[in-house]
Structure formats: structure tokens, C-alpha cells
Amino acid sequence: MKIFISKIALLLFMLLGANVCYANDNISVQTLSITPGESCEIVILFNGESYSGMYSGCQFDLTIPEKLSVATSKKGKLNIVNSSEITSGDVVASSHSFTVSVKDNVCSFRVTSLSADDFVKKSGVLCKLKVTAADDIPAGNVAVSVSNIWLTASGAHITDNVDESTSETVAVGGATVKIASSGYTVVCNEKALDFSSVSDVTAVYAVSKASATSATLKEIESKKVPANTGVIVEGTASATAFVPFAEGSVDAVSPNVLVGVNEAKALAANEGYILIGGKFLICEAGTLPAHKAYLPASAIAGAKATELVFDFDTVVTGINEVQADSADNSPVYNLNGARVSNLQKGVYVKNGRKFIVK
């Protein structure tokens, strides 16, 4: 009797549960950088937190730009068992197999469980695919997209075309930097970056020190950042900028208490401060995305506040210099981007330049 009921339940699940789209459950790709003539990995991310159960498999198409290639066998297929071109992430167990069929610039993935096991985690890295850039691939941002996504549980498709397509940019010969609506973001990269010619970037900072209430920002005058170095970038709010790799040697940034990460990093609660809305907030337990940076709580001695405001390490010659230009009626903004008229003590921005009222 129990067996009969369970079969009915499974049948109902397959009939009623099929083609149900769970909000935010998706497959996406992570921003990456690549140098012409070299190889890198496209990181494929999985998110299945909206579904109360656990997924056991998926299938999707990954479209890569021309002049990016994947090494395949004569039959145009890759398999995780016998290929170094693809590696599994932390979402799946060893009981899952990967098959990738490559035709032109479309890679069709199929991830299945050999024993109907669910994914180990509801979100994380699904797999990494190795791609190689041609020597003559042009510099700039190009798109990589994921489409035709199906997610599977208990042998039945429960999501049908989760999204028409999700896309991310590949930065050829540089990195893609997305500036938040606050006008700030944190950046780190495996290679040195040169922000000096990027129109959407007005300043690049290291964090020279931190106290219980503030983080001191020291501007990097050259706007060139060494490899594996976390920095704060200030620029046009909500802009997406292409930042070229720096040529030649780049001076080290010191002192700098920011810690940059080139792979996603799990942070424990109160382990550090993350940049949100133009200030540092103490973090809850979670994962810091790749190519970002955080301020470790260990950099602050003694008692610590839940948020740290910016303290700009700049040379101040006096407020009289600003007042002397009486003919300039340009608006003045605070560091949160709000226009102000009654200036109190603090740091303000006018005509794209900061000044301090003491």
C-alpha cells in the first residue's frame, strides 16, 4: 500500500510540479578577465535557494564569444571524467556527471546524478570551464550568456526555461568594474590594473588604517594597482567600466589594510567590514564575491563599531581657498551624493573635487 501511494505521489509531482518556475533559481556566469593568447576559466554559478527541496541535475546552453575556444574531442564532447577542460564546483557531489557538447560557440551542458543524489548545496559554484583566447581577440568587454535552463529534481523537470537568458561580461585584456549607485566599489584582480585612462573612474584608494569608527582612505595618485591588491574605486554611479591591465611594473600599495580576494570567500559573522553605500558595514555570515575586497576586523584594535565612515587622508590648505571662488555657484554634495547648502564640519564634493570644512 505504501509503495502504491508513493508512486502516485511521484506521478503527481512529475505532472503538477513540472514547468514550475521558482523565483531567483538560476544558473549564471561570473565576471572574468582574459589576456589574448592565454587561457582562463569561466565560472558557472548555481542558485537554487527558492526551491524548498533540492535539485539533482540541470541542463543549459553557454554561448561564448568568437575567438574564445574550448578544446574538445573529435566528437565535440567533453566529460568531467576524462577532460581537464572542465572541473566540478562545490555544489555537486562525485555522484554527478558532466557532459558538454560544443558546436560553434555554443556549449550545451548536461549535469546528471548517477544515483539520483541531490546537489550538495543550494547555491555556489557548479563548475568551471577552461577557455582559450585567440591572439588577435580585440580588447574590451564581450558577453557570455546562459540560456535554455532546465533544473531537475527526482528525475522530473521542475523548471522550464528559468530565464530567457542571463549574461555577464568577459573583459579581454582587462577587467570589468561595476561602480555601485553610491559611486564606490571595491576591486581586486589577479593582474595589475591601470585606471588612469578610465573616464568613469575619478579616484582609486587604499585603506591606510582603520579605527573604531572610520577607515582612512589614501588616494593612489597613479591610479595603477598591483596584482592581488584590494582597493576602493570612486567614479560615476552605476557605471560599468572596462579597466585595462597595467603594462610594466606597478609600485606596491602600502600601507593598505584592505584584503582582496580573487575567488569567492566565505566570511564568518563579524569577521570583517564590507563596502555598502559608501561606508563599511560589519558583515554577517556569508560569501564575498570574487574580485572584491574587505576590511578585516582584526585590523582594528579594541572596541569596534558596526559601521566605519570614510576619512580621507588628504592635504588641507584651508577652507578659504574654496570660499575665494565666489563666482562659482556649482552645487555641493556630501559623500552620500545628496546635495547640501548648509555646510557643517565634514567632507564635501564640488565640481568633482573633495574639500573639507573644519
N, C-alpha and C positions, 0 to 999 in steps of 0.2 A: 504493500500500500504506500509506504513512504517513498519507495523508488518511483512509483507511478506519479505521485504528487510532485516530486522533484522534477520529473521530466516535463510535466505540464508547466511548472514554474519557469523552467528553462525556455520552453517554447514560447510562453507569454513574453518573457524578457526579450527573446530574439525578434518577436513580432512587434511588441509595443515599444521596446527600447531602441529599436533600430532607427537610425537617422535623427536621433535627438541631439541637438547641439547644446553643449554645456558652455556657458559663458566663460570666456577667457582661457579655456582649454585649447592649447595650440602648440604648434611647432614653429620655431623661428631660428634665425641665424644671428650670430654675434658679430659686431663690428670688428673688422680686422684690417691689417696693413700688409702690403706685399711689395717686394722690390723686384723690378724687371729682371728676368733670368733666374730668379730664385723660387723656392717652394715655401709654402706656409700651410696652415691647417684652417679649414673653415669649421668653426664650432657650431654644432647644431643643438639647440636648446629645446627642452620639452617642458610643457606646463600642463599638468592635469589635476590641479587642486580643486577645481569646481565640481568634479565628479565625485560623489560620495564613496564609490568603490575604487578599484584600482584597474588601470589599463594593463593589457597583456601584450599588445602589439600595435603597430601603426604602419601606414604607408603614405608616401608623399613624393612630390617631384621637387628637385632642387635645380634651378636654372642658373647657370654661371655665365659670366660674360665671355665673349670671344677673346681669344688669346690667353685664357686660363684653361688648363687641361688637367685631366685625371688619367693616370696610367691604368690601362685596362688589359685584360687578357684578349686573346684573339676573338673570343665570342662576345666581347664587350661587357663582361660582367666582373664584379668584384665580390669577394666573400671574406668576411672577417676572419675566417679560419686560416686562409692562406694568402692574405694580402696585407702588406704594410701600409697601404694607402688609406685604410680606414681603421679606427680604433674605437672601442666602446667607451661610453662615459660612465658616470656614477648612478644613472637611472636604472639600467638594465643589469640583470644577473648573467652568469655564464650560461644559463639555460636558454638564452635568447640568441638567435642568429640574425645576421645582417646580410642582405643581398642587394647589390646595387647594379642596375643595368644602365649603361651610359650610351646615349645616342646623340650625336652632335654635341650640343652644350646643355643637355638635359640629363640629370642623374635621377633615376627612378628608384627610390628606396623602399625596401620592404623589411620590417623588423618583426619577427615572429618568435614565439616561445616554443621550444621543443617539447615542453611538458605542461603547457598552459599556465605557466607561472606568471603572476602579475609583475609589473615593474617594481623595483626595489623602493623607489622614491616617486613622489607625485610631481616633483619638479627638479630640474638640474640639467646636466649635460647628457644628451642622448648619445652622441658620437662625434668624432672628428674626422674630417675627410681631407686628405692631403691633395693640394693642387699646386701646379707649377705655372708661373707666368712666363710668357714669351719675352725674349729680349727686347722686342720692339713694341711692347704694350705701352700705350700712352699714359702719362702721369695724370692723376686726377681721381675723382670719385666715380665708381661704376656700381651698378646694382646687382645684388644677388637676391633671388626671390624663391620663396617656398609656396607651392600651390598643390591643389588636388589632395588635401589632407584628409585621411581617414584614421580614426582611432578605434581600437578594438578591445573588447573585454569578453572573456568567456567564449571566445570563438565567434562573436557576433559584432558587426559594425554598429557602434552606438553613436557615432558622429559621422555625418556625411558632409564633406567639403566645409570644414570648420570655418574657414575664411576663403574668400576668393583668392587672396594671395597676401603673404607678408613678405616684406623686403627689407634689406639692410644694405649699407654701402660698403664696398671694398675700396680702400684708399691705396691706389697704386703709386708707389714712390713717396708715400707719406702716410698721414693718419687723419681720420675724420674726427673732428672735435665738435660736440654739440654743447652750446652755451645755454644754460638754463634761463628761465624767464627773469631771474634775479640779476642776470648779467655776469654771473660767475659759474665756473665749473672747475673740477679737479681732473688732472690728466697725468697719465704715466704711459710710457711706451718702451718696448724692447730696444728701440733705436733712438738716437738723438733727434730732437725736433727743432725746427727753425721757424719761430713765429714772426720774425721781423718783417716779412713781406705779406702777412695775412691781414687784410683790410678790416676784418671783423674783430680782430683782437687788439685791444688798446694797451694791455699790460699783462705781464707774467710775474708771479710772485712765488718766492719760497716763504715758508713759515720759520723765521729765525728762532723764535722762542714762544712759549705759551705760559700764561699764568692761570690762576684760578678763575679768572673772569674774561680773559682776552687772548687772542692769537696775534702775534706781531708779524705783519707781512712786510717782507723786504723785496723790493722790485728788482728783477733781473734785467738790467739795462740792455743787454744784447738781445734779449728775447730768445736766446738759444738755450735749450735744455738738454743736459746729458741723458744718455740711455738709462732706463730703470730709475728715474728720478721723479718723485711726485711733486707737482706744482699746482698753484691756483692760477687759472686763466680768467681775465676780465675782458669783456667785449660786448658786442651787440646782443641784446637779449633775444633768446630763442633762435639764434643763428646757427647754421651748420657750416663749419669751415673746413677746408682742406688745408692741412699743415704739412709742408714738405719735410722730408728727412734732412737733417743738417749735414753739410759737407765738411770734411776735415775734422780736426779735433775741436771739442767743446769743453770749456772750462767747467770744473766741478762746481756745484752749488753748495756752499757751506757758510754758516750753519743752516740746516734745514731739518726740522723735526717731523715733517710730513713723511709718511711711508707709502710708497707707490706699489701697486700690485698689477701684474700683467696677466694674471689668471684670477678668476673669481675666488674670493677669500671669505671663509666663514668667520664672523666676528661674534664673540660672546657678548652678552649684555654688559654695558659699561666698560667694554674693552677699549673703546676709543670714541672719537668725535668724527662725525661725517658732515660734509658741507650741504646745507639745505637752506635755501632762501637767503643767501648772503651772510650766513653765520654758521658756526659749528655747533651741532647738537649732539649730546651724548647718545650713543647708539643703543638700540635694543638688539637682542639676538637676531642675527640674520646674515645675509650674504652680500658682500660688497662686490659689485660687478668688476669684470676685468678692465684694465687700463684706467683705473681710478686711483684715488689716494685717500688716506685717512690720517687723523692726528691721534696717535696712541695716548691713552690716558696716562700711561707711565711717564710721559714727557712732562707732566705737571706734578710737582711735589706738593704734598699736603692735601688740604681740602680742595674739592673740585666742584665747579658749578655745572648745571645741566646744559648750559649753553655758553659759548665763547663768542664775543663780538670781535670784529677786526680792529686792530691797532696798527696804523700804517707807520712804518719806520722810514720817515721822510725828513728832509731838512726844511725847517720852517723859518722863513726870514721875517715873518710878521704879517699881521692881518692888514696893515696899512697899504701893502702892495696891491691888495685886491680892491680896497676902497678907493685907491687913487684913480682907478679907471672908471670914473663916474659916468662916462658916456656909454658904457656897456650895460645895457639893460637885459642881458641874457638871463633866462631863468636859472634858478639854483635848485639842486636836488640833493636829498640825503642819500645815504648808501643803500636804502631800500628802493630807490627810484622814485620816491614821492617828491613832488615839487613843494618847496618851502619858501616862506617870505620872512618869517621872524627867526633869525639865526641865533641859536643858543651855542654853547660850547660843543664842539664836535667836528667831524669831518664832512665836507660837502663837495659837490661836483658842479663845476660851471664851465661851459664850453669844452666839456670833455676832460677837464683837468681838476684834480683834487686840491682843496685848500683846507686849512684848519683854523677854526675860530677858538681862541683860547679864552 
